[in-house]
Amino acid sequence: MKTNMFVALLLASALTRGTAAAQPAPFNATGVTMGHWHLASKDVEANKKLFLAMGGKLFMPGGNPLIMFPGLYINLNLGTEKGEGGTQGSVVNHVGFIVDNVQARVAQWKAAGVPVLPGTNNRLDQAFVETPDGVRIEILEDKTQSMPIRNEHVHFSMPEAEIPKAQAWYAKTFGGKTGTRNGAPIVDLPGVQLRFAKADTKQAPTSKMSRRFC
C-alpha cells in the first residue's frame, strides 16, 4: 500500500526569524498561520531544482536547503523519515499553488525542465506538477494576483463519513472557519485553505506527524 511523501501538514503556531522571508499570513485569534511542508525527499537536489524553477527562493539555514514561497517554506529533508510513495492514494491527495497566469508559468517552467501535466479536461486555468517523489501540486490561476506564485491549499481525500469530523477537528483545533467551495467542505486558515473530497477507497495515511505543530 502506497504512503505519500508528506510527513507533515504544518500549520505553525510560531515561526523563527530565519523563516520570515516566507511571508506568512497574519496569525489568527488562536495563534495559527500556515507554516511549512516537510518532504522526505529521495533526491533533495532534484526537488530543489524543481522548486527553484517554479519561483522559490533558496535559503540554507544550518546548511540544509529550505525553499521559500510567499506564504510557505518547504523543508526537503526530514532526518530519518522515509518516503514510500506519492501523494495520490493518500489522505493528502495533493497541495496547491496559485499563479498569476497558468499558461505563462507553464511555458516558463517547461523551458526550465519542470514536468507539467495539463489541467483536468485540458482546462487552461489549471495545471499539475509532480515532484520526483510523486508529490502532486495543483496549479490554479488568479489574474488579479500581483505576485507570480503563492501557496493556496491542501486537499484531503478520505471516506465520506470521515469528512465532517475532519472538517470540525481542523476548525476547532486551529481556529479555522468552515465553509464550502464548489459544494465541497473547506476550512479557511491564514495562508491556506483546507479542502476535503470523498475517496471511494481507503487512503494510505499521510503520516503520524500530520497534525504536528512546528
mmCIF file of the C-alpha atoms, coordinates in Angstrom:
data_MODEL
# 
_entry.id   MODEL 
# 
loop_
_atom_site.group_PDB 
_atom_site.id 
_atom_site.type_symbol 
_atom_site.label_atom_id 
_atom_site.label_alt_id 
_atom_site.label_comp_id 
_atom_site.label_asym_id 
_atom_site.label_entity_id 
_atom_site.label_seq_id 
_atom_site.pdbx_PDB_ins_code 
_atom_site.Cartn_x 
_atom_site.Cartn_y 
_atom_site.Cartn_z 
_atom_site.occupancy 
_atom_site.B_iso_or_equiv 
_atom_site.pdbx_formal_charge 
_atom_site.auth_seq_id 
_atom_site.auth_comp_id 
_atom_site.auth_asym_id 
_atom_site.auth_atom_id 
_atom_site.pdbx_PDB_model_num 
ATOM 1   C CA . MET A 1 1   ? 0.000   0.000  0.000   1.00 0.00 ? 1   MET A CA 1 
ATOM 2   C CA . LYS A 1 2   ? 1.316   3.354  -1.006  1.00 0.00 ? 2   LYS A CA 1 
ATOM 3   C CA . THR A 1 3   ? 2.143   6.064  1.516   1.00 0.00 ? 3   THR A CA 1 
ATOM 4   C CA . ASN A 1 4   ? 2.886   9.569  0.433   1.00 0.00 ? 4   ASN A CA 1 
ATOM 5   C CA . MET A 1 5   ? 5.838   11.888 0.717   1.00 0.00 ? 5   MET A CA 1 
ATOM 6   C CA . PHE A 1 6   ? 4.260   14.292 3.142   1.00 0.00 ? 6   PHE A CA 1 
ATOM 7   C CA . VAL A 1 7   ? 5.474   13.751 6.642   1.00 0.00 ? 7   VAL A CA 1 
ATOM 8   C CA . ALA A 1 8   ? 3.729   16.833 7.952   1.00 0.00 ? 8   ALA A CA 1 
ATOM 9   C CA . LEU A 1 9   ? 0.998   19.265 7.117   1.00 0.00 ? 9   LEU A CA 1 
ATOM 10  C CA . LEU A 1 10  ? 2.396   22.126 9.100   1.00 0.00 ? 10  LEU A CA 1 
ATOM 11  C CA . LEU A 1 11  ? 0.265   24.892 10.493  1.00 0.00 ? 11  LEU A CA 1 
ATOM 12  C CA . ALA A 1 12  ? 2.756   26.810 12.554  1.00 0.00 ? 12  ALA A CA 1 
ATOM 13  C CA . SER A 1 13  ? 1.987   28.389 15.876  1.00 0.00 ? 13  SER A CA 1 
ATOM 14  C CA . ALA A 1 14  ? 5.404   30.049 15.767  1.00 0.00 ? 14  ALA A CA 1 
ATOM 15  C CA . LEU A 1 15  ? 7.933   30.990 13.101  1.00 0.00 ? 15  LEU A CA 1 
ATOM 16  C CA . THR A 1 16  ? 11.572  31.760 13.721  1.00 0.00 ? 16  THR A CA 1 
ATOM 17  C CA . ARG A 1 17  ? 13.207  34.916 12.469  1.00 0.00 ? 17  ARG A CA 1 
ATOM 18  C CA . GLY A 1 18  ? 15.039  32.892 9.840   1.00 0.00 ? 18  GLY A CA 1 
ATOM 19  C CA . THR A 1 19  ? 11.756  31.957 8.146   1.00 0.00 ? 19  THR A CA 1 
ATOM 20  C CA . ALA A 1 20  ? 10.388  35.478 7.847   1.00 0.00 ? 20  ALA A CA 1 
ATOM 21  C CA . ALA A 1 21  ? 11.100  35.560 4.115   1.00 0.00 ? 21  ALA A CA 1 
ATOM 22  C CA . ALA A 1 22  ? 8.305   33.028 3.655   1.00 0.00 ? 22  ALA A CA 1 
ATOM 23  C CA . GLN A 1 23  ? 5.898   35.927 4.234   1.00 0.00 ? 23  GLN A CA 1 
ATOM 24  C CA . PRO A 1 24  ? 3.417   34.036 6.398   1.00 0.00 ? 24  PRO A CA 1 
ATOM 25  C CA . ALA A 1 25  ? -0.125  35.321 6.674   1.00 0.00 ? 25  ALA A CA 1 
ATOM 26  C CA . PRO A 1 26  ? -1.014  37.073 9.949   1.00 0.00 ? 26  PRO A CA 1 
ATOM 27  C CA . PHE A 1 27  ? -1.812  34.754 12.836  1.00 0.00 ? 27  PHE A CA 1 
ATOM 28  C CA . ASN A 1 28  ? -5.461  34.183 13.656  1.00 0.00 ? 28  ASN A CA 1 
ATOM 29  C CA . ALA A 1 29  ? -7.002  34.544 17.125  1.00 0.00 ? 29  ALA A CA 1 
ATOM 30  C CA . THR A 1 30  ? -5.865  31.014 18.006  1.00 0.00 ? 30  THR A CA 1 
ATOM 31  C CA . GLY A 1 31  ? -2.274  31.951 17.152  1.00 0.00 ? 31  GLY A CA 1 
ATOM 32  C CA . VAL A 1 32  ? -2.055  29.868 13.966  1.00 0.00 ? 32  VAL A CA 1 
ATOM 33  C CA . THR A 1 33  ? -0.859  30.610 10.452  1.00 0.00 ? 33  THR A CA 1 
ATOM 34  C CA . MET A 1 34  ? 0.317   28.412 7.583   1.00 0.00 ? 34  MET A CA 1 
ATOM 35  C CA . GLY A 1 35  ? 3.889   27.362 8.214   1.00 0.00 ? 35  GLY A CA 1 
ATOM 36  C CA . HIS A 1 36  ? 5.650   24.798 6.054   1.00 0.00 ? 36  HIS A CA 1 
ATOM 37  C CA . TRP A 1 37  ? 5.728   21.429 4.390   1.00 0.00 ? 37  TRP A CA 1 
ATOM 38  C CA . HIS A 1 38  ? 8.225   18.743 5.322   1.00 0.00 ? 38  HIS A CA 1 
ATOM 39  C CA . LEU A 1 39  ? 9.072   16.417 2.457   1.00 0.00 ? 39  LEU A CA 1 
ATOM 40  C CA . ALA A 1 40  ? 11.042  13.216 2.847   1.00 0.00 ? 40  ALA A CA 1 
ATOM 41  C CA . SER A 1 41  ? 12.963  13.600 -0.405  1.00 0.00 ? 41  SER A CA 1 
ATOM 42  C CA . LYS A 1 42  ? 14.722  10.681 -2.027  1.00 0.00 ? 42  LYS A CA 1 
ATOM 43  C CA . ASP A 1 43  ? 16.567  13.196 -4.216  1.00 0.00 ? 43  ASP A CA 1 
ATOM 44  C CA . VAL A 1 44  ? 16.974  16.547 -2.482  1.00 0.00 ? 44  VAL A CA 1 
ATOM 45  C CA . GLU A 1 45  ? 18.846  18.139 -5.383  1.00 0.00 ? 45  GLU A CA 1 
ATOM 46  C CA . ALA A 1 46  ? 16.179  17.197 -7.931  1.00 0.00 ? 46  ALA A CA 1 
ATOM 47  C CA . ASN A 1 47  ? 13.433  18.596 -5.712  1.00 0.00 ? 47  ASN A CA 1 
ATOM 48  C CA . LYS A 1 48  ? 15.427  21.746 -5.048  1.00 0.00 ? 48  LYS A CA 1 
ATOM 49  C CA . LYS A 1 49  ? 15.905  22.310 -8.774  1.00 0.00 ? 49  LYS A CA 1 
ATOM 50  C CA . LEU A 1 50  ? 12.186  21.894 -9.436  1.00 0.00 ? 50  LEU A CA 1 
ATOM 51  C CA . PHE A 1 51  ? 11.017  24.283 -6.723  1.00 0.00 ? 51  PHE A CA 1 
ATOM 52  C CA . LEU A 1 52  ? 13.595  26.915 -7.661  1.00 0.00 ? 52  LEU A CA 1 
ATOM 53  C CA . ALA A 1 53  ? 12.446  26.723 -11.294 1.00 0.00 ? 53  ALA A CA 1 
ATOM 54  C CA . MET A 1 54  ? 8.888   27.331 -10.081 1.00 0.00 ? 54  MET A CA 1 
ATOM 55  C CA . GLY A 1 55  ? 9.927   30.583 -8.412  1.00 0.00 ? 55  GLY A CA 1 
ATOM 56  C CA . GLY A 1 56  ? 11.021  29.522 -4.948  1.00 0.00 ? 56  GLY A CA 1 
ATOM 57  C CA . LYS A 1 57  ? 13.962  31.129 -3.168  1.00 0.00 ? 57  LYS A CA 1 
ATOM 58  C CA . LEU A 1 58  ? 16.748  29.078 -1.637  1.00 0.00 ? 58  LEU A CA 1 
ATOM 59  C CA . PHE A 1 59  ? 17.955  29.536 1.931   1.00 0.00 ? 59  PHE A CA 1 
ATOM 60  C CA . MET A 1 60  ? 20.462  27.329 3.716   1.00 0.00 ? 60  MET A CA 1 
ATOM 61  C CA . PRO A 1 61  ? 19.885  27.571 7.482   1.00 0.00 ? 61  PRO A CA 1 
ATOM 62  C CA . GLY A 1 62  ? 22.291  25.199 9.192   1.00 0.00 ? 62  GLY A CA 1 
ATOM 63  C CA . GLY A 1 63  ? 23.464  24.015 5.783   1.00 0.00 ? 63  GLY A CA 1 
ATOM 64  C CA . ASN A 1 64  ? 20.111  22.405 4.918   1.00 0.00 ? 64  ASN A CA 1 
ATOM 65  C CA . PRO A 1 65  ? 18.156  23.578 1.849   1.00 0.00 ? 65  PRO A CA 1 
ATOM 66  C CA . LEU A 1 66  ? 14.940  25.446 2.572   1.00 0.00 ? 66  LEU A CA 1 
ATOM 67  C CA . ILE A 1 67  ? 12.781  26.646 -0.326  1.00 0.00 ? 67  ILE A CA 1 
ATOM 68  C CA . MET A 1 68  ? 10.632  29.692 0.316   1.00 0.00 ? 68  MET A CA 1 
ATOM 69  C CA . PHE A 1 69  ? 7.454   30.825 -1.455  1.00 0.00 ? 69  PHE A CA 1 
ATOM 70  C CA . PRO A 1 70  ? 5.059   33.556 -0.365  1.00 0.00 ? 70  PRO A CA 1 
ATOM 71  C CA . GLY A 1 71  ? 3.067   32.027 2.467   1.00 0.00 ? 71  GLY A CA 1 
ATOM 72  C CA . LEU A 1 72  ? 5.118   28.855 2.724   1.00 0.00 ? 72  LEU A CA 1 
ATOM 73  C CA . TYR A 1 73  ? 8.514   27.307 3.127   1.00 0.00 ? 73  TYR A CA 1 
ATOM 74  C CA . ILE A 1 74  ? 9.461   23.777 2.132   1.00 0.00 ? 74  ILE A CA 1 
ATOM 75  C CA . ASN A 1 75  ? 11.923  21.616 4.020   1.00 0.00 ? 75  ASN A CA 1 
ATOM 76  C CA . LEU A 1 76  ? 13.247  18.968 1.632   1.00 0.00 ? 76  LEU A CA 1 
ATOM 77  C CA . ASN A 1 77  ? 14.750  16.589 4.137   1.00 0.00 ? 77  ASN A CA 1 
ATOM 78  C CA . LEU A 1 78  ? 13.320  15.263 7.391   1.00 0.00 ? 78  LEU A CA 1 
ATOM 79  C CA . GLY A 1 79  ? 16.073  13.379 9.148   1.00 0.00 ? 79  GLY A CA 1 
ATOM 80  C CA . THR A 1 80  ? 15.440  9.639  9.275   1.00 0.00 ? 80  THR A CA 1 
ATOM 81  C CA . GLU A 1 81  ? 11.890  9.743  7.864   1.00 0.00 ? 81  GLU A CA 1 
ATOM 82  C CA . LYS A 1 82  ? 11.408  7.665  4.697   1.00 0.00 ? 82  LYS A CA 1 
ATOM 83  C CA . GLY A 1 83  ? 9.037   8.483  1.872   1.00 0.00 ? 83  GLY A CA 1 
ATOM 84  C CA . GLU A 1 84  ? 7.474   5.455  0.213   1.00 0.00 ? 84  GLU A CA 1 
ATOM 85  C CA . GLY A 1 85  ? 5.232   6.901  -2.477  1.00 0.00 ? 85  GLY A CA 1 
ATOM 86  C CA . GLY A 1 86  ? 3.418   9.864  -3.960  1.00 0.00 ? 86  GLY A CA 1 
ATOM 87  C CA . THR A 1 87  ? 0.534   11.842 -2.557  1.00 0.00 ? 87  THR A CA 1 
ATOM 88  C CA . GLN A 1 88  ? -2.180  10.351 -4.742  1.00 0.00 ? 88  GLN A CA 1 
ATOM 89  C CA . GLY A 1 89  ? -3.742  7.436  -2.909  1.00 0.00 ? 89  GLY A CA 1 
ATOM 90  C CA . SER A 1 90  ? -3.011  9.016  0.463   1.00 0.00 ? 90  SER A CA 1 
ATOM 91  C CA . VAL A 1 91  ? -5.050  11.245 2.785   1.00 0.00 ? 91  VAL A CA 1 
ATOM 92  C CA . VAL A 1 92  ? -3.284  14.365 1.499   1.00 0.00 ? 92  VAL A CA 1 
ATOM 93  C CA . ASN A 1 93  ? -4.114  13.836 -2.164  1.00 0.00 ? 93  ASN A CA 1 
ATOM 94  C CA . HIS A 1 94  ? -2.342  16.978 -3.355  1.00 0.00 ? 94  HIS A CA 1 
ATOM 95  C CA . VAL A 1 95  ? -1.400  20.518 -2.461  1.00 0.00 ? 95  VAL A CA 1 
ATOM 96  C CA . GLY A 1 96  ? -1.928  23.677 -4.460  1.00 0.00 ? 96  GLY A CA 1 
ATOM 97  C CA . PHE A 1 97  ? -0.257  26.869 -5.590  1.00 0.00 ? 97  PHE A CA 1 
ATOM 98  C CA . ILE A 1 98  ? -1.983  29.779 -7.287  1.00 0.00 ? 98  ILE A CA 1 
ATOM 99  C CA . VAL A 1 99  ? -0.268  31.797 -10.027 1.00 0.00 ? 99  VAL A CA 1 
ATOM 100 C CA . ASP A 1 100 ? -0.979  34.971 -11.958 1.00 0.00 ? 100 ASP A CA 1 
ATOM 101 C CA . ASN A 1 101 ? -1.144  33.233 -15.345 1.00 0.00 ? 101 ASN A CA 1 
ATOM 102 C CA . VAL A 1 102 ? -1.170  29.454 -15.665 1.00 0.00 ? 102 VAL A CA 1 
ATOM 103 C CA . GLN A 1 103 ? -0.191  29.235 -19.325 1.00 0.00 ? 103 GLN A CA 1 
ATOM 104 C CA . ALA A 1 104 ? 2.651   31.737 -18.985 1.00 0.00 ? 104 ALA A CA 1 
ATOM 105 C CA . ARG A 1 105 ? 4.024   29.959 -15.919 1.00 0.00 ? 105 ARG A CA 1 
ATOM 106 C CA . VAL A 1 106 ? 3.642   26.533 -17.544 1.00 0.00 ? 106 VAL A CA 1 
ATOM 107 C CA . ALA A 1 107 ? 5.678   27.675 -20.545 1.00 0.00 ? 107 ALA A CA 1 
ATOM 108 C CA . GLN A 1 108 ? 8.346   29.124 -18.263 1.00 0.00 ? 108 GLN A CA 1 
ATOM 109 C CA . TRP A 1 109 ? 8.548   26.013 -16.114 1.00 0.00 ? 109 TRP A CA 1 
ATOM 110 C CA . LYS A 1 110 ? 8.640   23.589 -19.025 1.00 0.00 ? 110 LYS A CA 1 
ATOM 111 C CA . ALA A 1 111 ? 11.547  25.538 -20.505 1.00 0.00 ? 111 ALA A CA 1 
ATOM 112 C CA . ALA A 1 112 ? 13.339  25.038 -17.180 1.00 0.00 ? 112 ALA A CA 1 
ATOM 113 C CA . GLY A 1 113 ? 12.690  21.292 -17.197 1.00 0.00 ? 113 GLY A CA 1 
ATOM 114 C CA . VAL A 1 114 ? 9.753   21.145 -14.782 1.00 0.00 ? 114 VAL A CA 1 
ATOM 115 C CA . PRO A 1 115 ? 7.393   18.213 -15.531 1.00 0.00 ? 115 PRO A CA 1 
ATOM 116 C CA . VAL A 1 116 ? 3.994   19.877 -16.025 1.00 0.00 ? 116 VAL A CA 1 
ATOM 117 C CA . LEU A 1 117 ? 0.755   17.980 -16.651 1.00 0.00 ? 117 LEU A CA 1 
ATOM 118 C CA . PRO A 1 118 ? -2.328  19.551 -18.271 1.00 0.00 ? 118 PRO A CA 1 
ATOM 119 C CA . GLY A 1 119 ? -5.367  20.612 -16.306 1.00 0.00 ? 119 GLY A CA 1 
ATOM 120 C CA . THR A 1 120 ? -8.435  18.417 -15.957 1.00 0.00 ? 120 THR A CA 1 
ATOM 121 C CA . ASN A 1 121 ? -10.167 18.161 -19.340 1.00 0.00 ? 121 ASN A CA 1 
ATOM 122 C CA . ASN A 1 122 ? -7.381  20.406 -20.652 1.00 0.00 ? 122 ASN A CA 1 
ATOM 123 C CA . ARG A 1 123 ? -8.513  23.393 -18.606 1.00 0.00 ? 123 ARG A CA 1 
ATOM 124 C CA . LEU A 1 124 ? -6.268  26.347 -19.458 1.00 0.00 ? 124 LEU A CA 1 
ATOM 125 C CA . ASP A 1 125 ? -6.547  27.879 -15.981 1.00 0.00 ? 125 ASP A CA 1 
ATOM 126 C CA . GLN A 1 126 ? -5.289  24.730 -14.274 1.00 0.00 ? 126 GLN A CA 1 
ATOM 127 C CA . ALA A 1 127 ? -2.200  22.518 -14.470 1.00 0.00 ? 127 ALA A CA 1 
ATOM 128 C CA . PHE A 1 128 ? -0.405  19.971 -12.311 1.00 0.00 ? 128 PHE A CA 1 
ATOM 129 C CA . VAL A 1 129 ? 3.231   19.482 -11.350 1.00 0.00 ? 129 VAL A CA 1 
ATOM 130 C CA . GLU A 1 130 ? 4.596   16.258 -9.880  1.00 0.00 ? 130 GLU A CA 1 
ATOM 131 C CA . THR A 1 131 ? 7.839   16.227 -7.962  1.00 0.00 ? 131 THR A CA 1 
ATOM 132 C CA . PRO A 1 132 ? 10.414  13.441 -8.437  1.00 0.00 ? 132 PRO A CA 1 
ATOM 133 C CA . ASP A 1 133 ? 8.918   11.782 -5.346  1.00 0.00 ? 133 ASP A CA 1 
ATOM 134 C CA . GLY A 1 134 ? 5.344   11.892 -6.651  1.00 0.00 ? 134 GLY A CA 1 
ATOM 135 C CA . VAL A 1 135 ? 4.081   14.867 -4.657  1.00 0.00 ? 135 VAL A CA 1 
ATOM 136 C CA . ARG A 1 136 ? 1.228   16.258 -6.762  1.00 0.00 ? 136 ARG A CA 1 
ATOM 137 C CA . ILE A 1 137 ? 0.822   20.045 -6.908  1.00 0.00 ? 137 ILE A CA 1 
ATOM 138 C CA . GLU A 1 138 ? -2.275  21.623 -8.420  1.00 0.00 ? 138 GLU A CA 1 
ATOM 139 C CA . ILE A 1 139 ? -1.688  24.961 -10.139 1.00 0.00 ? 139 ILE A CA 1 
ATOM 140 C CA . LEU A 1 140 ? -4.633  27.360 -10.304 1.00 0.00 ? 140 LEU A CA 1 
ATOM 141 C CA . GLU A 1 141 ? -4.943  30.899 -11.632 1.00 0.00 ? 141 GLU A CA 1 
ATOM 142 C CA . ASP A 1 142 ? -5.805  34.329 -10.248 1.00 0.00 ? 142 ASP A CA 1 
ATOM 143 C CA . LYS A 1 143 ? -5.122  37.004 -12.849 1.00 0.00 ? 143 LYS A CA 1 
ATOM 144 C CA . THR A 1 144 ? -5.623  39.753 -10.260 1.00 0.00 ? 144 THR A CA 1 
ATOM 145 C CA . GLN A 1 145 ? -2.727  38.418 -8.198  1.00 0.00 ? 145 GLN A CA 1 
ATOM 146 C CA . SER A 1 146 ? 0.281   40.736 -8.047  1.00 0.00 ? 146 SER A CA 1 
ATOM 147 C CA . MET A 1 147 ? 2.872   38.046 -7.294  1.00 0.00 ? 147 MET A CA 1 
ATOM 148 C CA . PRO A 1 148 ? 3.858   35.243 -9.704  1.00 0.00 ? 148 PRO A CA 1 
ATOM 149 C CA . ILE A 1 149 ? 3.092   32.374 -7.323  1.00 0.00 ? 149 ILE A CA 1 
ATOM 150 C CA . ARG A 1 150 ? 1.910   31.742 -3.781  1.00 0.00 ? 150 ARG A CA 1 
ATOM 151 C CA . ASN A 1 151 ? 0.753   28.901 -1.579  1.00 0.00 ? 151 ASN A CA 1 
ATOM 152 C CA . GLU A 1 152 ? -3.003  28.254 -1.670  1.00 0.00 ? 152 GLU A CA 1 
ATOM 153 C CA . HIS A 1 153 ? -4.449  24.936 -0.488  1.00 0.00 ? 153 HIS A CA 1 
ATOM 154 C CA . VAL A 1 154 ? -4.106  21.404 0.841   1.00 0.00 ? 154 VAL A CA 1 
ATOM 155 C CA . HIS A 1 155 ? -6.583  18.852 -0.498  1.00 0.00 ? 155 HIS A CA 1 
ATOM 156 C CA . PHE A 1 156 ? -7.569  15.918 1.709   1.00 0.00 ? 156 PHE A CA 1 
ATOM 157 C CA . SER A 1 157 ? -9.138  12.705 0.392   1.00 0.00 ? 157 SER A CA 1 
ATOM 158 C CA . MET A 1 158 ? -11.000 10.440 2.820   1.00 0.00 ? 158 MET A CA 1 
ATOM 159 C CA . PRO A 1 159 ? -14.121 8.314  3.262   1.00 0.00 ? 159 PRO A CA 1 
ATOM 160 C CA . GLU A 1 160 ? -17.273 10.433 3.099   1.00 0.00 ? 160 GLU A CA 1 
ATOM 161 C CA . ALA A 1 161 ? -18.277 9.634  6.683   1.00 0.00 ? 161 ALA A CA 1 
ATOM 162 C CA . GLU A 1 162 ? -14.951 10.988 7.976   1.00 0.00 ? 162 GLU A CA 1 
ATOM 163 C CA . ILE A 1 163 ? -15.163 14.374 6.242   1.00 0.00 ? 163 ILE A CA 1 
ATOM 164 C CA . PRO A 1 164 ? -17.471 16.193 8.711   1.00 0.00 ? 164 PRO A CA 1 
ATOM 165 C CA . LYS A 1 165 ? -15.348 15.004 11.632  1.00 0.00 ? 165 LYS A CA 1 
ATOM 166 C CA . ALA A 1 166 ? -12.109 16.084 9.971   1.00 0.00 ? 166 ALA A CA 1 
ATOM 167 C CA . GLN A 1 167 ? -13.516 19.478 8.976   1.00 0.00 ? 167 GLN A CA 1 
ATOM 168 C CA . ALA A 1 168 ? -14.742 20.077 12.534  1.00 0.00 ? 168 ALA A CA 1 
ATOM 169 C CA . TRP A 1 169 ? -11.439 18.957 14.051  1.00 0.00 ? 169 TRP A CA 1 
ATOM 170 C CA . TYR A 1 170 ? -9.290  21.277 11.961  1.00 0.00 ? 170 TYR A CA 1 
ATOM 171 C CA . ALA A 1 171 ? -11.640 24.199 12.515  1.00 0.00 ? 171 ALA A CA 1 
ATOM 172 C CA . LYS A 1 172 ? -11.748 23.711 16.287  1.00 0.00 ? 172 LYS A CA 1 
ATOM 173 C CA . THR A 1 173 ? -8.085  22.857 16.804  1.00 0.00 ? 173 THR A CA 1 
ATOM 174 C CA . PHE A 1 174 ? -6.614  25.617 14.623  1.00 0.00 ? 174 PHE A CA 1 
ATOM 175 C CA . GLY A 1 175 ? -9.327  28.256 14.847  1.00 0.00 ? 175 GLY A CA 1 
ATOM 176 C CA . GLY A 1 176 ? -10.359 27.852 11.219  1.00 0.00 ? 176 GLY A CA 1 
ATOM 177 C CA . LYS A 1 177 ? -13.533 28.984 9.508   1.00 0.00 ? 177 LYS A CA 1 
ATOM 178 C CA . THR A 1 178 ? -15.712 26.279 7.969   1.00 0.00 ? 178 THR A CA 1 
ATOM 179 C CA . GLY A 1 179 ? -17.460 26.734 4.637   1.00 0.00 ? 179 GLY A CA 1 
ATOM 180 C CA . THR A 1 180 ? -17.854 25.251 1.189   1.00 0.00 ? 180 THR A CA 1 
ATOM 181 C CA . ARG A 1 181 ? -16.155 25.677 -2.182  1.00 0.00 ? 181 ARG A CA 1 
ATOM 182 C CA . ASN A 1 182 ? -17.875 24.328 -5.282  1.00 0.00 ? 182 ASN A CA 1 
ATOM 183 C CA . GLY A 1 183 ? -20.188 22.467 -2.930  1.00 0.00 ? 183 GLY A CA 1 
ATOM 184 C CA . ALA A 1 184 ? -17.375 20.721 -1.053  1.00 0.00 ? 184 ALA A CA 1 
ATOM 185 C CA . PRO A 1 185 ? -16.381 21.293 2.602   1.00 0.00 ? 185 PRO A CA 1 
ATOM 186 C CA . ILE A 1 186 ? -13.418 23.532 3.422   1.00 0.00 ? 186 ILE A CA 1 
ATOM 187 C CA . VAL A 1 187 ? -11.658 25.112 6.378   1.00 0.00 ? 187 VAL A CA 1 
ATOM 188 C CA . ASP A 1 188 ? -10.070 28.527 5.860   1.00 0.00 ? 188 ASP A CA 1 
ATOM 189 C CA . LEU A 1 189 ? -6.932  29.307 7.858   1.00 0.00 ? 189 LEU A CA 1 
ATOM 190 C CA . PRO A 1 190 ? -4.458  32.158 7.460   1.00 0.00 ? 190 PRO A CA 1 
ATOM 191 C CA . GLY A 1 191 ? -2.412  31.441 4.343   1.00 0.00 ? 191 GLY A CA 1 
ATOM 192 C CA . VAL A 1 192 ? -4.106  28.191 3.345   1.00 0.00 ? 192 VAL A CA 1 
ATOM 193 C CA . GLN A 1 193 ? -7.444  26.614 2.562   1.00 0.00 ? 193 GLN A CA 1 
ATOM 194 C CA . LEU A 1 194 ? -8.018  23.008 3.633   1.00 0.00 ? 194 LEU A CA 1 
ATOM 195 C CA . ARG A 1 195 ? -10.275 21.202 1.154   1.00 0.00 ? 195 ARG A CA 1 
ATOM 196 C CA . PHE A 1 196 ? -11.976 17.860 1.655   1.00 0.00 ? 196 PHE A CA 1 
ATOM 197 C CA . ALA A 1 197 ? -13.048 15.368 -1.020  1.00 0.00 ? 197 ALA A CA 1 
ATOM 198 C CA . LYS A 1 198 ? -14.675 11.938 -0.843  1.00 0.00 ? 198 LYS A CA 1 
ATOM 199 C CA . ALA A 1 199 ? -12.490 8.911  -1.517  1.00 0.00 ? 199 ALA A CA 1 
ATOM 200 C CA . ASP A 1 200 ? -14.112 5.742  -2.789  1.00 0.00 ? 200 ASP A CA 1 
ATOM 201 C CA . THR A 1 201 ? -11.442 3.558  -1.187  1.00 0.00 ? 201 THR A CA 1 
ATOM 202 C CA . LYS A 1 202 ? -9.402  3.696  1.988   1.00 0.00 ? 202 LYS A CA 1 
ATOM 203 C CA . GLN A 1 203 ? -6.446  6.058  1.627   1.00 0.00 ? 203 GLN A CA 1 
ATOM 204 C CA . ALA A 1 204 ? -2.928  5.493  2.923   1.00 0.00 ? 204 ALA A CA 1 
ATOM 205 C CA . PRO A 1 205 ? -2.048  7.581  5.981   1.00 0.00 ? 205 PRO A CA 1 
ATOM 206 C CA . THR A 1 206 ? -0.042  10.703 5.291   1.00 0.00 ? 206 THR A CA 1 
ATOM 207 C CA . SER A 1 207 ? 1.961   10.384 8.496   1.00 0.00 ? 207 SER A CA 1 
ATOM 208 C CA . LYS A 1 208 ? 1.552   10.064 12.209  1.00 0.00 ? 208 LYS A CA 1 
ATOM 209 C CA . MET A 1 209 ? 3.072   13.563 12.241  1.00 0.00 ? 209 MET A CA 1 
ATOM 210 C CA . SER A 1 210 ? 0.485   15.171 10.012  1.00 0.00 ? 210 SER A CA 1 
ATOM 211 C CA . ARG A 1 211 ? -1.061  17.184 12.840  1.00 0.00 ? 211 ARG A CA 1 
ATOM 212 C CA . ARG A 1 212 ? 2.152   18.286 14.492  1.00 0.00 ? 212 ARG A CA 1 
ATOM 213 C CA . PHE A 1 213 ? 2.811   21.939 15.209  1.00 0.00 ? 213 PHE A CA 1 
ATOM 214 C CA . CYS A 1 214 ? 6.181   23.380 14.376  1.00 0.00 ? 214 CYS A CA 1 
# 
